[in-house]
């Protein structure tokens, strides 16, 4: 076993010894008719303690120091209640909540949700997870006014700092986000989960996300970076966790139906059922999407079903089963060269390219409360999925598709399962409260991948045609059995009432294997085979390592927190790195894993209802960073010699050591509280989200890399705008600007005369403006908006594989409108 990076990193914890009086704070939460409310959240702001009421409405806090505290209570369907409680001895309180009532305007309802949002930002502990001292952001979907039906990531993640987003124009079927120099492609550098369990193809062997839950089904999205990786995996990006809406606790049946139409024949239909019947609760939905893109040879349709079924076995034990079925088929127009994009971004010379995904997820979770201080969760989950990519793919993007040539078919089957257990307990240490989290995860996958010729038709037929085209150059077939065992832990040490340290560790054992073969085929100029041989290629990557981290939090007062964290990181090579033959890039046979660390330091908090802010600095060191440089392609000829083919390709391997650093800031200012305090029905907020990032390759064995900037990093990443409303009318206006960014480690500039490849060069600076409105009348809501109001022509990616290769143009100006009914 070896520890990566800072092996001798030592945690120095200085424990205070002063003690003060400790008391019990208990009570019951009821409605105005004195009926108990279960699942209400009771929060003590100054102590950052949160408890959830039992089915009898009871809550219990132990060992509360003497003092005066602000207690905040929230329950769905009720107004948020704030009350000051003086604790000088044992206290028992009855807290009554007022119903929201349907007569309240959307502005008032939004303000109530914003109070909940503030509470969630302040939690140190949630369920069986620790977030103290970590860089975290929560996207509360109910507070957004935007194109939710199309999963518009630019709007949904508009207040998450520093994210770089690839745009595909496929109504959000795939999410592509990165940040701090991490490749956005299919969010592969984050651990992506829904309701706490993995949803990507293979968490370590192939961590790409081909499935993205619809925003219309979500209550919130958690983005947790830095030291949080110790709880969720070793990766540099951190965590993206989609939390679905909860079953309605006060209704047996609730129906929400949302129908959306938009530009280029967009149509989506989202329909959900929710309710609670005694100890049984459920939330289900079905989502259908279809549409045509703004380019020829573009269309898509998808179907997504989700079911959440919970049963309360007792006051302390709950069992939850979830299932997800998702499939879609898209026709892909391919990529463009720079010349083609500048002449006509809507052009396409690919009419036989298709992409198909079928995703099945299952989860069974047991939550048990051993006592008021100790919680346990066990999550069993499994994935059964396929992914098919079919089309004409060549290094010469400008080359027209030849209908007589076979199409390339990439077929992947993913089968994996895992189990993750977590135990969280609160205890006393030197008369101070402490929280301990211990967990373990077992993950096993058995994936297979085949690459070879498809037929030469133009229909989506995902069958191999190896007998018809035996001399097709790119053929391989591999199995990838992977095994991962992890043990992790964190502990919150409260050194005083204001200062806490949270050290953590993660031990990982990873075994990544590839078993299979590929064909080495050499053709003469007439296309006749000079060599056609099968080459076995079996590899095993087995490693174990220990990662360490430390978080710190200092509360200046009840509304302001200083935080800092440090964490070692690690990213294993994927089986896509090990063996996929691509005409646009080559992979180094000696490719190895990446390691490094992430550090954050910042301040966050609120100034009453006036300002919400989070300002921080970060540093990220990437050792053995995987990247791409431009090289002459090489291959083995019929004589067994390694020769250059004369084609320029991207070469993927361990480029060198890179360092990224910058400032990230977010502020949300209530102009209404500042200027128009007397107008209760008015909402007017201004927000600014700014990331200033710099980067450098500190060392590299590759030519023309050392001293260069790191790819996928715009120096300026700005999202800013207004959210406004009056009564039942809500709206948002958002402006996005990203400066120029490189796409390879050699910092190749954009070549506006490139009429062949389109895979090399920068992504030029671009800006976009979006506007959205919504109006609610009783049980109905009408939403409408315009994306890319300025109708700018831009692109966010140069794809080396599907859906390219080449430049993938972003959508021009588009419109949408949604009608919702809630019964």
Secondary structure as UniProt FT lines:
FT   TURN            7..8
FT   STRAND          22..31
FT   TURN            32..33
FT   TURN            38..39
FT   STRAND          41..44
FT   TURN            45..48
FT   STRAND          49..52
FT   TURN            55..56
FT   STRAND          58..65
FT   STRAND          67..74
FT   TURN            76..77
FT   STRAND          81..87
FT   STRAND          91..97
FT   TURN            102..103
FT   HELIX           106..122
FT   STRAND          125..126
FT   TURN            127..128
FT   STRAND          129..130
FT   TURN            132..133
FT   STRAND          135..140
FT   HELIX           141..143
FT   TURN            148..151
FT   HELIX           153..156
FT   TURN            157..159
FT   TURN            161..162
FT   STRAND          163..165
FT   TURN            171..172
FT   STRAND          177..179
FT   TURN            180..181
FT   HELIX           185..187
FT   TURN            188..189
FT   STRAND          191..194
FT   TURN            195..196
FT   STRAND          197..198
FT   TURN            203..205
FT   HELIX           215..217
FT   STRAND          218..225
FT   HELIX           226..228
FT   HELIX           229..232
FT   STRAND          239..244
FT   TURN            249..250
FT   STRAND          254..262
FT   TURN            263..265
FT   STRAND          266..277
FT   TURN            278..279
FT   STRAND          280..291
FT   STRAND          299..312
FT   STRAND          317..331
FT   HELIX           338..343
FT   TURN            345..346
FT   STRAND          354..369
FT   STRAND          374..391
FT   TURN            397..398
FT   TURN            403..404
FT   STRAND          408..429
FT   TURN            430..431
FT   STRAND          432..453
FT   TURN            466..471
FT   STRAND          476..494
FT   STRAND          499..523
FT   TURN            525..526
FT   STRAND          529..536
FT   STRAND          539..557
FT   TURN            558..559
FT   STRAND          560..571
FT   HELIX           575..578
FT   STRAND          585..587
FT   TURN            589..590
FT   STRAND          594..607
FT   TURN            608..610
FT   STRAND          611..636
FT   TURN            638..639
FT   STRAND          642..670
FT   HELIX           671..675
FT   TURN            677..678
FT   TURN            680..681
FT   STRAND          682..700
FT   TURN            703..707
FT   TURN            711..712
FT   STRAND          716..726
FT   TURN            727..728
FT   STRAND          729..738
FT   TURN            745..746
FT   TURN            752..753
FT   STRAND          766..777
FT   TURN            778..779
FT   STRAND          780..787
FT   TURN            789..790
FT   STRAND          795..799
FT   TURN            802..803
FT   STRAND          806..809
FT   STRAND          814..822
//
